[in-house]
């Protein structure tokens, strides 16, 4: 997420993810920009953000990436879990 590591840590703790989910901070939106996932909401006072996406990474290799615009259809937990099964 385009956030600082403290926010990501607090979010992970609140959600009880433990070691199951890696909460990664992208405070400067460098990852979002490098992957083409940046969402510029500067005009709305929110700065650079990241599109809603879900990515399946196995041993450092991106196996799939899904991007949603206004829905959670492609990026839902159920969708991503179905790819693991």
Protein Blocks (a to p, Z undefined) as FASTA:
>chain_A
ZZdfklmmmmmmmnonmjmbccdddfkommmmmnopaccfklnonapaddddddddeehi
afbdcddehiaklmgmklmmmmmZZ
